[in-house]
Amino acid sequence: MTDADESPATADDAAGVETRHKDVCIVTGSSSGIGQATAARFLAEDWVVYATARDEADVADLADAGCRTAELDVTDGEQVEAVVDRVIDEQGQVDCVVNNAGFAQFGPLEDVTTESVERQFDVNAFGPHRLARAVLPHMREACDGTIVNVSSVVGELSLPGSGAYAGSKAAVESMSDALRAEVEEFGVDVVVVAPGPVDSEFYDRADDELASTAQRSGAYEDIYELYDDAASMGGFGPASIGPTVVADAIVNAASATDPAPRYPVGPVAKYAGLAQFVPKRVRDRLFSLARRLFA
Ligand SMILES: NC(=O)c1ccc[n+]([C@@H]2O[C@H](COP(=O)([O-])OP(=O)(O)OC[C@H]3O[C@@H](n4cnc5c(N)ncnc54)[C@H](OP(=O)(O)O)[C@@H]3O)[C@@H](O)[C@H]2O)c1
């Protein structure tokens, strides 16, 4: 990716031995699931990895494995700047940032408070924007770099009971499309990775979030029942993929010289992409049928 400096930086450089400078990445939300698997995968591919988490203790295993670690809450603009500054101080470059940190605020929209929607967007949509603004001056200067934004199948297919979450992911995808065209001329790539259901702590956390924040009006109990049934069946079962499958897609996108704009990952994401060709009125009828059949 980034070319070696002109002045010899190591004994090998001085001796004229060709050395490859390692690529450097920052991964947000590395404490579990996709972020943890992605940090490990980059490390296995010989990248210099900054695995970040809200609590640095949660990435101790990645530190033992060889990652650099840092505390990073993506809603904290000063922390975002401090982490990027540190990476530039220590490595002189940042080749990839993976905006993975995220959570789901489920619930029918009438029952979700505006504060919860703001928090949802603050993490899932404004977080990637903060990171992009912090790394872009360095990537533009290097004429190189990749921003990977982890979205979801619901970024293109909003479902009843997932409006806040789907809205935040649609926002990420829309901003990614604009950003990709804005920074292309500086050699910077912007990629959306959109998985279907993934086996991680995501759904347990979403259940806790829903239980603690939703203001249940009593009008949408059938939608809650659908979510409860899915949770009691262990989420999406065989339709789910492991976090390492998503990690592979992210590392492949970051390593590609000409990455695709969007990578749907897993069978659900690939087939759900077809739903965008179904007229919205037909989709509405299918949702309404599902509510009557399964609730
Ligand atoms: N699991 C799925 O089915 C699925 C499907 C499609 C897309 N995704 C997306 O994939 C990404 C990763 O999800 P996952 O499945 O790996 O879930 P996960 O295991 O729950 O991991 C989520 C990560 O995000 C971090 N996070 C949450 N709020 C944060 C904040 N304010 N600042 C920094 N980190 C924060 C969590 O850190 P803490 O430990 O500090 O809370 C955790 O490391 C998310 O963006 C999610 O929307 C997931």
The ligand as an SDF file (V2000), in Angstrom:
LIG
                    3D

 48 52  0  0  0  0  0  0  0  0999 V2000
  -24.4300   -9.7660   14.7510 N   0  0  0  0  0  0  0  0  0  0  0  0
  -25.1620   -9.5200   13.6710 C   0  0  0  0  0  0  0  0  0  0  0  0
  -26.1000  -10.2640   13.3560 O   0  0  0  0  0  0  0  0  0  0  0  0
  -24.8160   -8.3460   12.7860 C   0  0  0  0  0  0  0  0  0  0  0  0
  -25.3760   -8.3320   11.4890 C   0  0  0  0  0  0  0  0  0  0  0  0
  -25.0860   -7.2680   10.6420 C   0  0  0  0  0  0  0  0  0  0  0  0
  -24.2740   -6.2430   11.0830 C   0  0  0  0  0  0  0  0  0  0  0  0
  -23.7420   -6.2770   12.3470 N   0  0  0  0  0  0  0  0  0  0  0  0
  -22.8970   -5.1520   12.7390 C   0  0  0  0  0  0  0  0  0  0  0  0
  -21.6060   -5.6330   13.0130 O   0  0  0  0  0  0  0  0  0  0  0  0
  -20.9540   -4.8020   13.9590 C   0  0  0  0  0  0  0  0  0  0  0  0
  -20.3690   -5.6500   15.0640 C   0  0  0  0  0  0  0  0  0  0  0  0
  -21.4040   -6.3910   15.6830 O   0  0  0  0  0  0  0  0  0  0  0  0
  -21.1580   -7.8140   16.3820 P   0  0  0  0  0  0  0  0  0  0  0  0
  -22.1040   -8.7620   15.7750 O   0  0  0  0  0  0  0  0  0  0  0  0
  -19.7260   -8.1610   16.4130 O   0  0  0  0  0  0  0  0  0  0  0  0
  -21.7360   -7.4910   17.8410 O   0  0  0  0  0  0  0  0  0  0  0  0
  -21.0370   -7.4660   19.2830 P   0  0  0  0  0  0  0  0  0  0  0  0
  -20.3610   -8.7520   19.5580 O   0  0  0  0  0  0  0  0  0  0  0  0
  -22.1260   -7.0040   20.1990 O   0  0  0  0  0  0  0  0  0  0  0  0
  -19.9210   -6.3340   19.1440 O   0  0  0  0  0  0  0  0  0  0  0  0
  -20.2270   -4.9770   19.0850 C   0  0  0  0  0  0  0  0  0  0  0  0
  -18.9970   -4.1680   19.3990 C   0  0  0  0  0  0  0  0  0  0  0  0
  -19.3080   -2.7690   19.2990 O   0  0  0  0  0  0  0  0  0  0  0  0
  -18.7790   -2.1390   20.4570 C   0  0  0  0  0  0  0  0  0  0  0  0
  -19.4280   -0.8830   20.7940 N   0  0  0  0  0  0  0  0  0  0  0  0
  -20.7220   -0.6310   21.1000 C   0  0  0  0  0  0  0  0  0  0  0  0
  -20.8880    0.6820   21.3680 N   0  0  0  0  0  0  0  0  0  0  0  0
  -19.6610    1.2660   21.2380 C   0  0  0  0  0  0  0  0  0  0  0  0
  -19.1600    2.5900   21.3750 C   0  0  0  0  0  0  0  0  0  0  0  0
  -19.9450    3.6150   21.7390 N   0  0  0  0  0  0  0  0  0  0  0  0
  -17.8400    2.8190   21.1300 N   0  0  0  0  0  0  0  0  0  0  0  0
  -17.0190    1.8040   20.7980 C   0  0  0  0  0  0  0  0  0  0  0  0
  -17.4240    0.5280   20.6900 N   0  0  0  0  0  0  0  0  0  0  0  0
  -18.7340    0.2770   20.8900 C   0  0  0  0  0  0  0  0  0  0  0  0
  -18.9260   -3.1720   21.5580 C   0  0  0  0  0  0  0  0  0  0  0  0
  -18.0580   -2.7920   22.6130 O   0  0  0  0  0  0  0  0  0  0  0  0
  -18.4000   -2.9530   24.1630 P   0  0  0  0  0  0  0  0  0  0  0  0
  -17.9170   -4.3220   24.5120 O   0  0  0  0  0  0  0  0  0  0  0  0
  -17.6310   -1.8650   24.8190 O   0  0  0  0  0  0  0  0  0  0  0  0
  -19.8850   -2.8040   24.3060 O   0  0  0  0  0  0  0  0  0  0  0  0
  -18.4860   -4.4220   20.8220 C   0  0  0  0  0  0  0  0  0  0  0  0
  -17.0880   -4.4900   20.7700 O   0  0  0  0  0  0  0  0  0  0  0  0
  -22.0050   -3.7940   14.4240 C   0  0  0  0  0  0  0  0  0  0  0  0
  -21.8280   -2.5790   13.7460 O   0  0  0  0  0  0  0  0  0  0  0  0
  -23.3170   -4.4510   14.0080 C   0  0  0  0  0  0  0  0  0  0  0  0
  -24.3170   -3.4860   13.7750 O   0  0  0  0  0  0  0  0  0  0  0  0
  -23.9970   -7.3110   13.1990 C   0  0  0  0  0  0  0  0  0  0  0  0
  1  2  1  0
  2  3  2  0
  2  4  1  0
  4  5  1  0
  4 48  2  0
  5  6  2  0
  6  7  1  0
  7  8  2  0
  8  9  1  0
  8 48  1  0
  9 10  1  0
  9 46  1  0
 10 11  1  0
 11 12  1  0
 11 44  1  0
 12 13  1  0
 13 14  1  0
 14 15  2  0
 14 16  1  0
 14 17  1  0
 17 18  1  0
 18 19  2  0
 18 20  1  0
 18 21  1  0
 21 22  1  0
 22 23  1  0
 23 24  1  0
 23 42  1  0
 24 25  1  0
 25 26  1  0
 25 36  1  0
 26 27  1  0
 26 35  1  0
 27 28  2  0
 28 29  1  0
 29 30  1  0
 29 35  2  0
 30 31  1  0
 30 32  2  0
 32 33  1  0
 33 34  2  0
 34 35  1  0
 36 37  1  0
 36 42  1  0
 37 38  1  0
 38 39  2  0
 38 40  1  0
 38 41  1  0
 42 43  1  0
 44 45  1  0
 44 46  1  0
 46 47  1  0
M  CHG  2   8   1  16  -1
M  END
$$$$
